[in-house]
Amino acid sequence: MNDLFYDSWLLIGVEEHRYAKPYPTIPLNPSKPVAEHPPFQIEPGYWCKYGNRLRNENCYWDFKVAAGKKVTMEKISDSRVEAIFNCEKNILIENADSWIIYDPQKAKKIAENEEWSYNGSSFFCVNDKFYAIARKLEEISSTGSLLSLTRIMLASELRFHDVASIDNNLILAGYQMNPMPRETGKPFGFLQKIPAEGFSPKSEKTGMREVARSQMIAFYLRRSMAPIYLKDTIVQPLANRIAFFSYNLDVLRVIEGEFDPQFVSAGLNSTIYMSAFMKGSLVLIAFTPEGNEIFKASITRSLGDLVCPPLVSEEGILYIAGMNGIAAFDQTGLHLWTHLFLRQTDGMVFPLLYNKYLSVCFDSKCMIIDSKDHVSLEFDLMDGQAHTALIPDAYENYYVGTNKGAYKIH
């Protein structure tokens, strides 16, 4: 394994690999008065991203389909779909062994890559470019042209679950299945920052770049957990801890407590929302970045296994999505309602927030639920089981991927 991974172990590990700089470790303080934080304005490049294959923005699109409208569907891809992304005015559809870029205006495929491997991969879109990361990092235009190719695999068994471009820095997040030292037997997570000037010049022979300069921090995990990005802070959930990093990957502080994080997200005022197990119970905890608890609310086990971070609407409603349903809470932690699904399979559930509406796809069904728990729209997929959330394009169309192909929803 490359020695780069040994530079800065955090929190757990043999003594010589501990993070060398001092940082405060603080408890999660319950029942303290909480001062208002200045509003956190969402800007391009800063958001709370889904984990667990739900790799789309927790954004605030408006839902354009009026209740009662008839839904028509057009199949645009026959391959098993793993994820769908939008970039500029085009749609990228990721399959298990390829990806295609679809132009909604021309209603046709305009680019395709048949050498793509879904295993341990992630996409990210910023401005008019896609970043695709697996064993290599590809920078792709929104029309499918390869802009750059970088060798990125530094060790075996790496899995990437996140790539983000923030202030001209690429932030890679992932984990390694077989880390050294071997006796630990535990996977570890890592965050790696590559500045814009951190790439070598492109080789004239191969067209390949190398990572010439980067920063990395590594930490043991019990499971793969993606970070969230605030304006000046990276928030990384760990086992019984929440670590706050600067964008230079310095450890700002670590919050500890009797919690086992499931997912973490953030609200418009930088409040951190965490679903976690505490003393055998599943709870929703809201707290400030300084570790002051705002509220703690019980999450019903009837939701089943949780599938994504808490979703936070602009009106301040929090949605917790599980394999069996959705629960809604207000900003004080008051439980508003629970909507349980009539499941036909044990397949994955894919929610996405449209501010006042929540779309959720599961089995062979998609539905739109408003903040009052009214089902505004519901339709069945033509074929197969849902593999993605309902993704919009720039022309008031929506897309959903299944195990049998991708559909354009009119």
RONUNU-227295 format. One record per residue: x, y, z of N, C-alpha, C in turn. Coordinates in steps of 0.001 Angstrom, whole numbers, plus 500000, padded with zeros to 6 digits. Example, Ala and Ser with C-alpha at 12.3 -4.5 7.8 and 13.67 -1.06 7.14 Angstrom:
513190494310507800512300495500507800513200496700507800/512850497750507080513670498940507140512900500030507870/
END
This chain:
500843498801500000500000500000500000500877501248500000/500447502264499328501214503489499233501354504160500602/502559504669500894502812505265502204501970506499502472/501406507070501417500585508263501587499468508023502600/498963506795502652497849506499503538498264506456505008/499553506463505291500010506387506667500312507751507262/500159508805506500500609510118506962499804510662508129/498515510426508162497712511122509172496479510320509569/496701509201510254495560508486510820494868509381511840/493576509288511894492813510103512833492047509203513794/492104509525515063491229508981516092491554507555516530/491734506640515603491976505254515968493144504748515148/493996503959515764495135503407515050496304503285515992/497344502609515540498510502486516393499138503855516600/499818504012517711500213505335518190501007506135517153/501911505465516432502780506233515533502044506785514325/500797506349514139500040506848512987498946507824513385/498939508259514635497906509201515030498150510570514400/497054511313514270497130512679513760498015513498514694/499014514183514140500066514777514960499685516118515583/498774516861514943498465518198515436497397518129516533/497431519032517494496397519019518539495051519493517988/493975518943518535492635519390518170491723519125519359/490680519927519520489784519731520671488839518560520446/488647517767521496487625516730521519486580517155522538/485334517290522088484297517828522967483105516883522992/482358516854524095481163516004524147479988516690523459/479013515902523042477751516460522565476962516892523793/476760518205523947476166518765525155474655518905525017/473887518138525777472429518263525673471905519438526478/470730519922526088469939520881526880470675522173527191/471482522652526255472118523951526463471402524984525600/471299526239526086470721527277525228471531527404523951/470853527538522822471531527564521532471313528914520876/472405529591520572472314530863519871472012530612518396/471308531550517781471007531427516351472292531527515542/472425530671514549473563530744513649473180531599512447/474137532271511845473812533018510627473342532060509538/472420532486508689471908531596507649473042531076506765/472943529810506394473907529198505479473277529183504100/473784530017503220473221530130501880473799529044500985/472962528204500441473447527146499558473949527761498263/475160527409497891475771527883496658476213526673495844/476453526853494534476950525728493740478242525188494342/478293523890494524479502523287495068479437523007496546/478389523436497236478266523175498668476898522552498939/476904521362499461475622520755499762475817519538500649/474738518920500979474769517658501715474404516570500719/475334515697500440475081514679499422474604513397500070/473817512654499311473353511362499800474505510370499826/474413509421500762475239508230500680474377507094500165/474909505892500241474131504694499920473571504733498503/474405505084497537474070505096496113473092506203495732/472645507027496668471745508125496306472605509355496064/473318509367494940474357510363494744473830511544493934/472868512217494503472336513431493894472187514484494974/472002515730494566471995516812495544470739516773496423/470929517146497690469778517409498571469384518854498291/468723519048497149468542520410496673467079520830496805/466762521994496262465457522588496499464764522918495176/464850521989494222464101522159492990462616522272493290/461922523014492450460462523022492527459941521845491712/458851521269492180458244520163491446457269520738490434/457424520349489161456688520994488077455454520228487615/455254519015488107454124518216487647452921518486488538/451853519000487980450655519318488765449923518034489142/449325518038490321448557516883490779447416516599489805/447171515326489574446075514932488699446447514852487237/447630515319486870448061515236485477448349513785485097/448127513456483844448428512123483365449924512017483087/450520510926483513451948510705483333452166509772482155/453052510176481237453455509292480151454945509036480274/455362507838479853456758507432479993457325506957478667/458596507282478474459305506873477261460608506202477680/460845504990477218462070504279477560463217504800476703/464314505215477347465436505805476588466715504987476737/466691503937477578467867503092477749467398501719478195/468048500652477672467630499295477991468495498631479053/469610499245479430470526498611480377470102498882481813/470505498008482713470280498185484141470918499495484598/470138500350485236470612501684485621471073501666487083/472229502296487346472746502423488709472513503816489290/472548504849488456472332506221488931472070507115487729/471426508257487987471177509267486952471601510621487506/472276511420486680472754512745487078472360513759486006/472121515013486418471930516059485416473100517040485469/473464517574484308474584518509484215474295519463483067/474259520792483408473829521769482415472450521327481922/472297521039480642470983520666480120470915519196479714/471960518439480011471997517040479612471914516113480825/471632514858480550471454513824481572472510512748481361/473178512341482450474101511209482381473443510020483075/473393508903482378472813507677482902473946506682483124/474156506287484377475219505340484703474637503938484770/475203503048483971474833501645483983475921500847484690/475728499541484811476704498719485532478048498684484822/478075498758483498479333498637482759479498499709481684/478749500796481786478855501869480796478120503091481311/478289504214480625477437505368480871477095506022479542/475947506688479503475561507430478303475151508835478714/475303509785477816474797511142478004473653511356477025/472535511786477573471297511943476812470956513429476737/470663513905475538470266515296475315468738515357475297/468106515933476330466637515952476370466017516766475250/466707517844474823466134518702473792466094517992472443/467183517264472130467229516519470867466618515136471012/466325514749472261465725513447472560466555512303471986/467876512364472229468726511278471735470013511189472554/470652510028472462471930509788473111473015510515472321/473883511275473001474922512028472289476332511566472638/476487510706473644477813510182473981477636508896474764/478668508028474708478610506761475420480015506295475744/480183505689476905481440505074477316481118503649477737/481620502668476975481305501266477239482399500567478030/483367501328478571484447500737479359484365501175480817/483180501557481237482992502064482593482684500923483534/483232500970484746482929499972485766482235500658486927/481044500202487272480292500832488369480929500560489719/481630499445489868482126499008491178483066500056491783/482682500614492929483531501587493613483656502883492859/482578503386492284482662504564491436481749505668491938/481967506874491397481093507991491733481187509038490639/480101509801490468480074510931489547479794512209490327/480193513319489740479914514626490319479823515609489165/478894516541489230478752517551488179478930518931488767/479732519762488113479868521161488499479946521984487221/479168523046487194479090523898486003478746523043484799/479654522906483835479333522155482624480216520921482476/480715520383483604481605519227483542481157518139484516/481354516897484087481218515751484971482601515326485444/482686514884486694483857514164487167483417512730487434/484111511773486811483813510358487014485037509713487636/484850509004488747485993508412489427485739506942489694/486671506109489251486702504687489576488174504364489812/488818503645488903490271503452489035491024504670488498/490369505429487653490934506670487126489926507790487353/490393509022487327489540510194487447489393510805486066/488174510847485565487907511408484242487154512720484388/487600513716483678486907514998483585486237515033482219/484920515143482211484133514966480994483250516187480789/483164516685479570482258517789479291480828517282479356/479883518206479457478477517802479560477967517194478261/478766517266477190478403516620475924479176515321475717/480007514934476704480666513636476640482110513633476208/482698514800475907484098514838475481485016514647476686/486048513819476527487016513594477599487974514780477653/487973515506478777488813516690478933490153516351479573/490154515422480516491407514995481143491209513627481759/492335512919481955492320511582482534493473511499483527/493170511099484759494188511086485812494247509717486454/495474509187486581495643507943487329495415508252488803/494475507557489446494082507910490807494199506739491768/494277505500491269494301504325492131495669504189492765/495775504476494066497043504412494778497223503095495515/496183502357495708496268501092496439495134500201495975/495233498930496286494201497997495855492957498122496727/491848497623496198490605497524496953490054498875497406/490308499927496648489725501219496988488296501302496456/487445501960497214486095502257496765485856503745496991/485367504428495968485087505856496074483573506049496176/483121506792497191481690507066497247481396508549497095/482413509357496845482139510773496700483304511481496017/482995512351495080483974513275494513483276514620494403/483930515676494860483340517018494833484396518011494393/483978519057493719484877520123493291484465521398494013/485341521884494902485028523019495762486191523993495740/485929525232495301486971526266495231488215525765494500/488016525126493346489102524610492513489896523484493164/489362522904494223489968521719494831489040520537494612/489628519390494272488849518167494223488948517480495577/487813517083496131487778516338497385487272514933497062/488097513923497331487727512538497100487468511884498449/486390511142498549486065510424499774485822508963499425/486302508080500271486098506665500006486625505824501136/486842504557500860487340503643501876488093502516501193/488957501835501955489724500715501442489339499460502207/489095498395501461488589497181502086489671496389502818/490911496434502351491980495635502955493152496524503328/493004497320504382494075498254504729495227497571505447/496338498265505477497442497867506331497351498709507602/497813498288508760498402496960508966497350495854508923/497734494694508448496796493601508195496097493135509465/496774493228510612496187492662511819494933493404512273/494701494606511769493503495331512184492251494693511605/492332494268510331491188493636509697490007494559509504/490184495878509654489082496825509530489276497691508284/488189498004507570488334498967506478488575500353507040/489233501221506283489373502597506737488844503541505680/488428504696506135487972505738505232489070506752505013/488923507544503968489896508598503718489219509779503037/489795510943503245489480512149502489490776512612501847/490731512913500579491909513382499853491563514656499113/492401515681499291492204516940498572493303517096497527/492893517354496291493846517606495211493605519027494712/494547519948494945494343521318494459494445521376492946/493976522472492374493987522618490915495387522454490349/496385522916491111497770522816490639498418521511491079/497650520586491626498209519350492147498332518240491122/498014518525489857498121517524488805499377517764487974/500005516679487545501154516803486655500682517175485255/501586517693484392501191517953482999500769516660482311/499906516794481341499405515627480615500524515011479777/500648513688479830501648512979479033501279513034477555/502245513373476704501966513437475262501696512040474701/502332511009475312502166509639474818500823509048475200/500487509139476451499295508456476955498104509373477171/498339510701477231497278511643477555496891511619479022/497668510884479838497357510687481247498061511714482120/497367512185483166497990512998484203498232512142485432/499070512633486327499293511997487618498922512987488712/498649512479489907498475513344491068499858513649491613/500296514888491436501639515274491862501664515801493285/500548516356493728500509516922495076499091516813495615/498958516310496828497643516188497440497811516109498952/496696516243499650496648516044501096495641514948501391/495916514177502427495015513083502747494960512886504257/493792512463504717493639512057506105492839510763506113/493226509830506969492595508509506987492077508204508383/491047507355508452490429507043509735489712505704509612/489687504955510705488970503685510692487466503934510738/486738503072510043485281503146509988484693501768510235/483467501731510712482737500473510732481913500293509459/481655501393508774480917501304507522481303502510506674/480907502472505421481183503586504518480202504715504795/480710505878505181479843507026505432480396508239504697/479587508827503814480033509967503027480040511228503879/480963512161503593480973513436504309479902514368503767/479669515483504491478867516571503962479750517813503945/479414518744503070480250519911502843479496521174503205/480009521909504191479512523232504501480442524246503848/480145525515504030480873526531503287482371526529503601/482725526307504876484137526311505231484526525065506019/483695524030506018483916522867506867483459521593506173/484231520534506337483804519194505942483379518464507213/482195517871507198481678517163508363481688515673508037/482459514894508811482625513468508540482142512636509727/481053511866509558480627510977510640481562509784510764/481868509424512014482698508271512328481960507442513377/482562506381513846481950505593514907482016506373516215/480842506742516762480721507472518030481370508852517996/481586509373516823482229510684516703481751511387515440/481808512714515474481632513536514275482877514412514183/483631514267513097484863515043512928484595516216511986/485137517387512336485018518591511514486408518930510980/486524518973509648487788519286509001487691520633508288/488809521344508222488895522475507300489122521909505903/489069522772504895489329522305503540490812522077503282/491655522349504266493056521927504227493248520598504934/492132519969505340492116518700506044492797518775507403/492786519953508006493147520062509420491932519682510246/492162518988511374491063518617512259490716519826513118/489514520365512957489091521529513724488612521117515108/487811520053515179487315519545516450486628518205516180/486455517460517230485779516171517148484732516129518251/483482515854517882482391515728518849482189514252519150/482198513916520427482036512532520851480754512369521649/480221511164521669479021510908522459478617509460522385/477559509122523073477047507758523071476116507569521873/476616507847520687475811507703519487476610506937518438/475895506205517622476476505497516486475821506075515233/476493507009514522475843507704513404475410506750512299/474233507017511758473760506347510551473989507256509344/473412508455509401473597509446508339473639510831508969/474269511767508267474365513152508741474069514086507572/473348515187507850473143516248506859473141517580507588/472885518676506855472900520000507475471767520831506920/471274521755507751470193522642507352470717523967506833/469785524848506475470164526126505892470890527030506884/470754526786508177471447527604509172472646526862509763/473174525878509015474332525082509415474063524179510613/472826524009511020472509523003512030472820521622511458/473445520761512273473748519402511854472600518497512292/472127517662511377471074516697511675471652515296511507/471507514476512527472106513148512506471078512104512922/470943511064512099470200509882512540471221508920513127/470913508376514321471910507587515036471231506619515987/471964505592516354471531504711517433472125505216518744/471287505319519764471731505681521107471082504722522096/471916503941522769471438502995523785470329502100523229/470521501649522002469577500721521393468399501355520705/468231502672520832467106503368520194467596504161518982/466744504265517975467051505060516799466520506472517015/467392507481516875467015508855517192467455509808516096/466798510956516060467192512096515235467721513163516184/468977513585515972469606514579516836469947515799515993/469569516975516492469969518247515866470942518930516817/472068519407516281473046520079517131473837521089516305/474470522029516989475278523043516327476658522473516012/477388523106515097478756522640514820479670522704516042/479266523463517069480064523533518300479702522423519281/478728521584518927478403520446519773477288520668520760/476504521735520616475376521986521511474105521386520919/473509520468521653472316519773521171471119520718521163/470346520669520079469129521474519959467912520634520325/467845519423519780466781518511520189467203517078519889/466498516152520500466666514730520232465270514137520150/464972513458519055463638512893518848463749511421518497/462783510635518925462769509213518641462283508961517211/462952508035516515462543507621515169461915506234515286/460717506085514771460034504807514870460756503732514070/460860502552514677461509501427513986460659500915512824/459398501361512752458539500907511653459040501396510300/459916502420510291460488502892509022461433501873508413/461937500940509221462924499986508730464296500628508647/465215499986507939466568500527507781466511501866507060/467251502857507580467278504166506942468094504108505656/467729504955504689468348504858503364469117506108502957/468977507224503679469650508451503284469718509398504476/470497510471504385470541511454505469469192512142505655/468973512778506818467770513590506983467681514634505874/466501514773505286466279515739504210465642516988504819/466178518148504512465782519390505179465211520344504137/463929520676504263463308521580503296463531523029503705/463289523943502773463448525369503061462432525846504099/461311525150504210460330525531505238460649524894506581/461792524183506670462250523675507954461700522333508354/461080521605507427460588520263507743461696519247507465/461863518308508396462869517268508286462190515965507909/462741515286506907462184514010506477463211512904506726/462771511837507373463594510659507603463027509534506748/463848509006505857463374507994504910463984506636505249/463122505628505308463563504267505546463027503330504478/463384502071504590462958501086503604461443500897503601/460777501250504722459336500991504820458478502252504860/459116503438504863458286504635504939459083505894505195/458331507012505369458886508347505597458286508904506883/459106509554507710458604510272508884459012511731508767/458137512641509199458403514081509116458454514676510520/459393515637510715459567516342511983459677517831511707/459309518659512700459549520088512539460886520461513174/461194521769513190462502522235513635462707522125515144/461669521776515887461816521557517328461934520067517660/461868519217516616461906517782516840460548517146517031/459469517929516875458120517387517013457795516491515827/457351515272516111456959514355515049455641514820514435/455613514989513107454427515483512413453585514342511845/454205513420511157453474512299510588454437511209510135/453884510029509919454624508902509344453814508324508200/454460508119507066453804507538505896454496506203505602/453785505102505821454347503781505566453967503316504169/454903502615503514454687502132502159454073500726502192/453347500405501132452889499034500918453912498378499996/454930497755500588456039497194499819455670495838499225/456151495616498001455981494331497337457292493558497259/458431494270497388459745493645497320460595494201498465/461810493693498590462749494237499572463833495064498893/463535495596497686464488496434496969464698497772497662/465652498543497151466028499817497746464929500864497550/464953501909498408464033503039498335464843504290498005/464319505138497086465081506285496586464265507574496719/464485508366497780463785509637497936464617510810497415/463951511882497038464622513129496664463692514282497017/464266515341497576463477516463498062463315517522496979/462083517958496769461765519050495859461162520203496647/461801520557497752461393521614498664460048521310499318/458948521670498697457632521421499312457117520012499023/457838519283498202457407517941497846458567516968498021/458232515746498357459210514680498471458827513604497474/459741513284496563459477512169495663460158510933496234/459529509804496064460128508556496537459764507443495557/460794506701495131460602505597494197461021504298494881/460216503260494725460518501952495308459703500907494552/460133499666494638459485498592493884459329499036492428/458110499044491893457889499544490528456972500766490570/457157501605491611456252502717491853457042503982492180/456521505146491786457015506453492236455833507257492771/456042507987493860454974508836494384455559510168494824/454704511197494834455053512533495297454210512818496536/454879513150497647454198513422498918454461514869499302/453427515604499721453659516985500137453927517035501645/454159518237502152454572518405503543453459518075504535/452225517905504040451090517530504896450769516040504805/451636515277504141451446513832503954450317513518502985/450067514417502031449117514120500966449887513589499759/449434512492499180450055511961497970449519512755496785/450383513617496220449954514495495127449962513790493782/450828512809493638450962512119492358451529510736492623/451045509756491892451541508389492054451434507694490713/452485506984490317452417506255489048453300505020489126/452964504031488305453716502786488236454694502848487075/455880502283487303456870502198486238456442501125485242/456863501315484003456431500398482960457059499014483120/458308498985483592459013497719483628460120497790484677/460256496748485468461386496663486382461173497368487706/462204497273488576462190497899489890463029499172489879/462593500157490676463289501443490728464724501263491221/465645501958490563467051501984490961467547503396491230/466717504403490997467119505783491240465931506566491790/466246507762492266465197508729492574464659509313491272/463689510207491378463098510896490234463933512149489971/464652512187488850465650513235488583465121514192487515/465119515520487747464609516475486752465675516884485737/465221517348484578466135518012483642465752519487483546/466329520198482600466090521632482476464813521947481707/464089520929481254462923521142480391461637520612481035/461605520526482360460433520082483108460052518636482808/461074517840482456460900516399482367461605515762483563/461285514500483827461904513768484917462366512413484408/463312511819485137463892510549484728463948509625485931/463792508334485662463952507338486715464626506123486090/465553505530486830466241504344486349465717503105487049/465664501990486328465215500716486884466252499640486558/465995498437487024466889497330486678466691496861485249/465728497464484532465479497098483139465765498237482165/466108499431482690466380500541481782466047501881482401/466170502952481608465892504318482065464673504848481345/463848505636482088462621506182481540462602507695481649/462094508329480622461824509755480634460346509942480955/460062510752481964458685510943482427458184512291481921/457068512288481218456484513521480679455283513912481558/
END
